[in-house]
Amino acid sequence: MNSIIRGYDNDLFVQDKALWGLRSRTLELKIDDVFT
């Protein structure tokens, strides 16, 4: 049971990191648009 919960937490963590990466990449693109 514990390993299932830990695996679930791990999936959420990976998804969160992926979302954060997408968000920061979008921000960088917006900043580039502003400055060019």
PQR file of N, CA, C, O and H, with PARSE charges and radii, in Angstrom:
ATOM      1  N   MET A   1       0.828  -1.209   0.000 -0.4000 1.5000
ATOM      2  CA  MET A   1       0.000   0.000   0.000 -0.0000 2.0000
ATOM      3  C   MET A   1       0.865   1.262   0.000  0.5500 1.7000
ATOM      4  O   MET A   1       0.597   2.221  -0.723 -0.5500 1.4000
ATOM      5  N   ASN A   2       1.901   1.232   0.826 -0.4000 1.5000
ATOM      6  CA  ASN A   2       2.762   2.404   0.921 -0.0000 2.0000
ATOM      7  C   ASN A   2       3.441   2.729  -0.410  0.5500 1.7000
ATOM      8  O   ASN A   2       3.542   3.892  -0.801 -0.5500 1.4000
ATOM      9  H   ASN A   2       2.118   0.453   1.413  0.4000 1.0000
ATOM     10  N   SER A   3       3.904   1.683  -1.098 -0.4000 1.5000
ATOM     11  CA  SER A   3       4.614   1.909  -2.354 -0.0000 2.0000
ATOM     12  C   SER A   3       3.679   2.488  -3.414  0.5500 1.7000
ATOM     13  O   SER A   3       4.107   3.272  -4.260 -0.5500 1.4000
ATOM     14  H   SER A   3       3.822   0.739  -0.781  0.4000 1.0000
ATOM     15  N   ILE A   4       2.402   2.101  -3.368 -0.4000 1.5000
ATOM     16  CA  ILE A   4       1.433   2.649  -4.322 -0.0000 2.0000
ATOM     17  C   ILE A   4       1.280   4.152  -4.091  0.5500 1.7000
ATOM     18  O   ILE A   4       1.283   4.941  -5.036 -0.5500 1.4000
ATOM     19  H   ILE A   4       2.055   1.463  -2.681  0.4000 1.0000
ATOM     20  N   ILE A   5       1.146   4.530  -2.828 -0.4000 1.5000
ATOM     21  CA  ILE A   5       1.002   5.951  -2.502 -0.0000 2.0000
ATOM     22  C   ILE A   5       2.256   6.712  -2.915  0.5500 1.7000
ATOM     23  O   ILE A   5       2.178   7.812  -3.462 -0.5500 1.4000
ATOM     24  H   ILE A   5       1.143   3.888  -2.061  0.4000 1.0000
ATOM     25  N   ARG A   6       3.415   6.111  -2.645 -0.4000 1.5000
ATOM     26  CA  ARG A   6       4.670   6.784  -2.983 -0.0000 2.0000
ATOM     27  C   ARG A   6       4.775   6.951  -4.503  0.5500 1.7000
ATOM     28  O   ARG A   6       5.219   7.995  -4.981 -0.5500 1.4000
ATOM     29  H   ARG A   6       3.478   5.217  -2.200  0.4000 1.0000
ATOM     30  N   GLY A   7       4.371   5.930  -5.260 -0.4000 1.5000
ATOM     31  CA  GLY A   7       4.413   6.032  -6.709 -0.0000 2.0000
ATOM     32  C   GLY A   7       3.466   7.101  -7.221  0.5500 1.7000
ATOM     33  O   GLY A   7       3.771   7.814  -8.177 -0.5500 1.4000
ATOM     34  H   GLY A   7       4.011   5.082  -4.872  0.4000 1.0000
ATOM     35  N   TYR A   8       2.312   7.205  -6.572 -0.4000 1.5000
ATOM     36  CA  TYR A   8       1.328   8.223  -6.951 -0.0000 2.0000
ATOM     37  C   TYR A   8       1.893   9.616  -6.691  0.5500 1.7000
ATOM     38  O   TYR A   8       1.784  10.509  -7.532 -0.5500 1.4000
ATOM     39  H   TYR A   8       2.064   6.626  -5.795  0.4000 1.0000
ATOM     40  N   ASP A   9       2.497   9.792  -5.519 -0.4000 1.5000
ATOM     41  CA  ASP A   9       3.133  11.072  -5.199 -0.0000 2.0000
ATOM     42  C   ASP A   9       4.203  11.410  -6.233  0.5500 1.7000
ATOM     43  O   ASP A   9       4.327  12.557  -6.661 -0.5500 1.4000
ATOM     44  H   ASP A   9       2.585   9.067  -4.836  0.4000 1.0000
ATOM     45  N   ASN A  10       4.970  10.399  -6.627 -0.4000 1.5000
ATOM     46  CA  ASN A  10       6.037  10.614  -7.594 -0.0000 2.0000
ATOM     47  C   ASN A  10       5.465  11.110  -8.922  0.5500 1.7000
ATOM     48  O   ASN A  10       6.012  12.029  -9.531 -0.5500 1.4000
ATOM     49  H   ASN A  10       4.868   9.467  -6.279  0.4000 1.0000
ATOM     50  N   ASP A  11       4.356  10.499  -9.375 -0.4000 1.5000
ATOM     51  CA  ASP A  11       3.710  10.929 -10.617 -0.0000 2.0000
ATOM     52  C   ASP A  11       3.282  12.385 -10.521  0.5500 1.7000
ATOM     53  O   ASP A  11       3.497  13.168 -11.446 -0.5500 1.4000
ATOM     54  H   ASP A  11       3.911   9.752  -8.880  0.4000 1.0000
ATOM     55  N   LEU A  12       2.673  12.742  -9.393 -0.4000 1.5000
ATOM     56  CA  LEU A  12       2.233  14.128  -9.212 -0.0000 2.0000
ATOM     57  C   LEU A  12       3.425  15.074  -9.253  0.5500 1.7000
ATOM     58  O   LEU A  12       3.354  16.152  -9.843 -0.5500 1.4000
ATOM     59  H   LEU A  12       2.498  12.106  -8.642  0.4000 1.0000
ATOM     60  N   PHE A  13       4.517  14.662  -8.624 -0.4000 1.5000
ATOM     61  CA  PHE A  13       5.717  15.493  -8.582 -0.0000 2.0000
ATOM     62  C   PHE A  13       6.261  15.710  -9.993  0.5500 1.7000
ATOM     63  O   PHE A  13       6.622  16.827 -10.363 -0.5500 1.4000
ATOM     64  H   PHE A  13       4.574  13.786  -8.145  0.4000 1.0000
ATOM     65  N   VAL A  14       6.316  14.634 -10.773 -0.4000 1.5000
ATOM     66  CA  VAL A  14       6.829  14.733 -12.146 -0.0000 2.0000
ATOM     67  C   VAL A  14       5.917  15.619 -12.987  0.5500 1.7000
ATOM     68  O   VAL A  14       6.395  16.453 -13.756 -0.5500 1.4000
ATOM     69  H   VAL A  14       6.023  13.727 -10.472  0.4000 1.0000
ATOM     70  N   GLN A  15       4.603  15.439 -12.842 -0.4000 1.5000
ATOM     71  CA  GLN A  15       3.654  16.269 -13.596 -0.0000 2.0000
ATOM     72  C   GLN A  15       3.820  17.735 -13.224  0.5500 1.7000
ATOM     73  O   GLN A  15       3.786  18.610 -14.090 -0.5500 1.4000
ATOM     74  H   GLN A  15       4.215  14.762 -12.218  0.4000 1.0000
ATOM     75  N   ASP A  16       4.000  18.001 -11.928 -0.4000 1.5000
ATOM     76  CA  ASP A  16       4.155  19.375 -11.462 -0.0000 2.0000
ATOM     77  C   ASP A  16       5.406  20.005 -12.062  0.5500 1.7000
ATOM     78  O   ASP A  16       5.381  21.160 -12.487 -0.5500 1.4000
ATOM     79  H   ASP A  16       4.027  17.290 -11.225  0.4000 1.0000
ATOM     80  N   LYS A  17       6.505  19.244 -12.097 -0.4000 1.5000
ATOM     81  CA  LYS A  17       7.750  19.759 -12.676 -0.0000 2.0000
ATOM     82  C   LYS A  17       7.567  20.042 -14.165  0.5500 1.7000
ATOM     83  O   LYS A  17       8.061  21.048 -14.675 -0.5500 1.4000
ATOM     84  H   LYS A  17       6.526  18.306 -11.752  0.4000 1.0000
ATOM     85  N   ALA A  18       6.857  19.152 -14.862 -0.4000 1.5000
ATOM     86  CA  ALA A  18       6.637  19.338 -16.294 -0.0000 2.0000
ATOM     87  C   ALA A  18       5.797  20.591 -16.541  0.5500 1.7000
ATOM     88  O   ALA A  18       6.090  21.377 -17.441 -0.5500 1.4000
ATOM     89  H   ALA A  18       6.456  18.335 -14.448  0.4000 1.0000
ATOM     90  N   LEU A  19       4.754  20.766 -15.735 -0.4000 1.5000
ATOM     91  CA  LEU A  19       3.907  21.953 -15.874 -0.0000 2.0000
ATOM     92  C   LEU A  19       4.707  23.219 -15.598  0.5500 1.7000
ATOM     93  O   LEU A  19       4.564  24.219 -16.302 -0.5500 1.4000
ATOM     94  H   LEU A  19       4.516  20.127 -15.004  0.4000 1.0000
ATOM     95  N   TRP A  20       5.548  23.173 -14.571 -0.4000 1.5000
ATOM     96  CA  TRP A  20       6.352  24.336 -14.221 -0.0000 2.0000
ATOM     97  C   TRP A  20       7.311  24.673 -15.362  0.5500 1.7000
ATOM     98  O   TRP A  20       7.521  25.845 -15.674 -0.5500 1.4000
ATOM     99  H   TRP A  20       5.664  22.361 -13.999  0.4000 1.0000
ATOM    100  N   GLY A  21       7.891  23.645 -15.983 -0.4000 1.5000
ATOM    101  CA  GLY A  21       8.799  23.872 -17.100 -0.0000 2.0000
ATOM    102  C   GLY A  21       8.083  24.537 -18.268  0.5500 1.7000
ATOM    103  O   GLY A  21       8.610  25.459 -18.890 -0.5500 1.4000
ATOM    104  H   GLY A  21       7.720  22.693 -15.730  0.4000 1.0000
ATOM    105  N   LEU A  22       6.871  24.056 -18.559 -0.4000 1.5000
ATOM    106  CA  LEU A  22       6.083  24.652 -19.639 -0.0000 2.0000
ATOM    107  C   LEU A  22       5.763  26.104 -19.331  0.5500 1.7000
ATOM    108  O   LEU A  22       5.850  26.975 -20.197 -0.5500 1.4000
ATOM    109  H   LEU A  22       6.443  23.307 -18.054  0.4000 1.0000
ATOM    110  N   ARG A  23       5.388  26.349 -18.073 -0.4000 1.5000
ATOM    111  CA  ARG A  23       4.991  27.700 -17.683 -0.0000 2.0000
ATOM    112  C   ARG A  23       6.162  28.666 -17.825  0.5500 1.7000
ATOM    113  O   ARG A  23       6.002  29.764 -18.358 -0.5500 1.4000
ATOM    114  H   ARG A  23       5.317  25.642 -17.370  0.4000 1.0000
ATOM    115  N   SER A  24       7.345  28.258 -17.346 -0.4000 1.5000
ATOM    116  CA  SER A  24       8.495  29.158 -17.397 -0.0000 2.0000
ATOM    117  C   SER A  24       8.947  29.369 -18.840  0.5500 1.7000
ATOM    118  O   SER A  24       9.425  30.448 -19.190 -0.5500 1.4000
ATOM    119  H   SER A  24       7.475  27.366 -16.913  0.4000 1.0000
ATOM    120  N   ARG A  25       8.795  28.336 -19.682 -0.4000 1.5000
ATOM    121  CA  ARG A  25       9.170  28.479 -21.093 -0.0000 2.0000
ATOM    122  C   ARG A  25       8.243  29.485 -21.767  0.5500 1.7000
ATOM    123  O   ARG A  25       8.688  30.306 -22.569 -0.5500 1.4000
ATOM    124  H   ARG A  25       8.406  27.460 -19.398  0.4000 1.0000
ATOM    125  N   THR A  26       6.949  29.417 -21.440 -0.4000 1.5000
ATOM    126  CA  THR A  26       5.987  30.361 -22.005 -0.0000 2.0000
ATOM    127  C   THR A  26       6.315  31.777 -21.563  0.5500 1.7000
ATOM    128  O   THR A  26       6.239  32.717 -22.354 -0.5500 1.4000
ATOM    129  H   THR A  26       6.588  28.750 -20.789  0.4000 1.0000
ATOM    130  N   LEU A  27       6.678  31.924 -20.299 -0.4000 1.5000
ATOM    131  CA  LEU A  27       7.047  33.249 -19.777 -0.0000 2.0000
ATOM    132  C   LEU A  27       8.254  33.796 -20.521  0.5500 1.7000
ATOM    133  O   LEU A  27       8.284  34.974 -20.877 -0.5500 1.4000
ATOM    134  H   LEU A  27       6.740  31.161 -19.657  0.4000 1.0000
ATOM    135  N   GLU A  28       9.254  32.947 -20.759 -0.4000 1.5000
ATOM    136  CA  GLU A  28      10.457  33.390 -21.470 -0.0000 2.0000
ATOM    137  C   GLU A  28      10.098  33.872 -22.871  0.5500 1.7000
ATOM    138  O   GLU A  28      10.622  34.883 -23.339 -0.5500 1.4000
ATOM    139  H   GLU A  28       9.230  31.990 -20.470  0.4000 1.0000
ATOM    140  N   LEU A  29       9.201  33.143 -23.539 -0.4000 1.5000
ATOM    141  CA  LEU A  29       8.791  33.542 -24.884 -0.0000 2.0000
ATOM    142  C   LEU A  29       8.088  34.890 -24.852  0.5500 1.7000
ATOM    143  O   LEU A  29       8.321  35.734 -25.717 -0.5500 1.4000
ATOM    144  H   LEU A  29       8.775  32.322 -23.158  0.4000 1.0000
ATOM    145  N   LYS A  30       7.227  35.097 -23.856 -0.4000 1.5000
ATOM    146  CA  LYS A  30       6.520  36.376 -23.744 -0.0000 2.0000
ATOM    147  C   LYS A  30       7.502  37.507 -23.508  0.5500 1.7000
ATOM    148  O   LYS A  30       7.368  38.585 -24.086 -0.5500 1.4000
ATOM    149  H   LYS A  30       7.038  34.412 -23.153  0.4000 1.0000
ATOM    150  N   ILE A  31       8.494  37.261 -22.653 -0.4000 1.5000
ATOM    151  CA  ILE A  31       9.501  38.287 -22.364 -0.0000 2.0000
ATOM    152  C   ILE A  31      10.301  38.597 -23.631  0.5500 1.7000
ATOM    153  O   ILE A  31      10.605  39.758 -23.905 -0.5500 1.4000
ATOM    154  H   ILE A  31       8.602  36.385 -22.183  0.4000 1.0000
ATOM    155  N   ASP A  32      10.638  37.568 -24.397 -0.4000 1.5000
ATOM    156  CA  ASP A  32      11.354  37.775 -25.660 -0.0000 2.0000
ATOM    157  C   ASP A  32      10.531  38.647 -26.601  0.5500 1.7000
ATOM    158  O   ASP A  32      11.067  39.540 -27.256 -0.5500 1.4000
ATOM    159  H   ASP A  32      10.391  36.625 -24.175  0.4000 1.0000
ATOM    160  N   ASP A  33       9.220  38.383 -26.665 -0.4000 1.5000
ATOM    161  CA  ASP A  33       8.349  39.171 -27.540 -0.0000 2.0000
ATOM    162  C   ASP A  33       8.353  40.638 -27.127  0.5500 1.7000
ATOM    163  O   ASP A  33       8.336  41.528 -27.977 -0.5500 1.4000
ATOM    164  H   ASP A  33       8.785  37.657 -26.132  0.4000 1.0000
ATOM    165  N   VAL A  34       8.376  40.884 -25.831 -0.4000 1.5000
ATOM    166  CA  VAL A  34       8.334  42.263 -25.341 -0.0000 2.0000
ATOM    167  C   VAL A  34       9.610  43.010 -25.719  0.5500 1.7000
ATOM    168  O   VAL A  34       9.556  44.183 -26.090 -0.5500 1.4000
ATOM    169  H   VAL A  34       8.389  40.161 -25.141  0.4000 1.0000
ATOM    170  N   PHE A  35      10.745  42.344 -25.628 -0.4000 1.5000
ATOM    171  CA  PHE A  35      12.020  43.032 -25.801 -0.0000 2.0000
ATOM    172  C   PHE A  35      12.492  43.093 -27.252  0.5500 1.7000
ATOM    173  O   PHE A  35      13.461  43.793 -27.547 -0.5500 1.4000
ATOM    174  H   PHE A  35      10.789  41.392 -25.327  0.4000 1.0000
ATOM    175  N   THR A  36      11.831  42.377 -28.167 -0.4000 1.5000
ATOM    176  CA  THR A  36      12.293  42.405 -29.560 -0.0000 2.0000
ATOM    177  C   THR A  36      11.297  43.094 -30.465  0.5500 1.7000
ATOM    178  O   THR A  36      11.530  43.204 -31.669 -0.5500 1.4000
ATOM    179  H   THR A  36      11.044  41.808 -27.928  0.4000 1.0000
TER
END
